[in-house]
Amino acid sequence: MGEESNYAFFEKMLPDKKEWYSAKEVAAILRCSEQYVRDCFDNQKILGHIWNGRAKPGQEKRYRYQISRQCLVLFFMETANYNALDFLRRMQEAERRNR
């Protein structure tokens, strides 16, 4: 396992090369509810964009959440209790012990 940046390490956790994800897609990736994703978004734990392009100003009833790939990677990085290098070192140590 070579050394790599935290961003590259966590970016590999995403299943595809999409640039934008809906709340439903993020919930599937995180294996949590859409409500949890919306709550994280509303509390600014997950960053992104929100809009309702079809509604007149002041009459929005339902919003669409869009979360960029970079914002999702940032969420992974901020919520991890480890960094990539520590994880890789510990994995290497565990492999050596189990040989």
C-alpha positions, 0 to 999 in steps of 0.5 A, a space after each residue: 500500500 503506497 502513501 497517498 493523500 487523505 483526499 485520494 484515500 477517501 475519494 476511493 470510497 465513492 462507488 462511481 465517478 459522478 460529480 453530483 449526488 442527490 440526498 437519496 444517492 448519498 443516503 445509499 452510499 452512507 447506508 443511512 436514511 435520506 432524512 439523516 442526509 437532509 439533517 446533516 445538510 441543514 446543519 452544514 455537516 454535509 455541504 452542497 446546493 439546495 433549490 427549487 427551480 420551478 417554484 416562485 420565490 417564497 412558494 417553495 415547498 419541496 427542495 432538491 439537495 445536490 451534493 458535489 463529490 468534493 463535498 461528500 469526500 470532505 464529509 468522509 474526511 471530517 467524520 473519520 476518526 483516522 487519517 489515511 496514513 494512520 489507517 494504512 500503517 495500521 493495516 500493514 502492521 496487522 498484515 505483518 502480525 497475521 503472517 
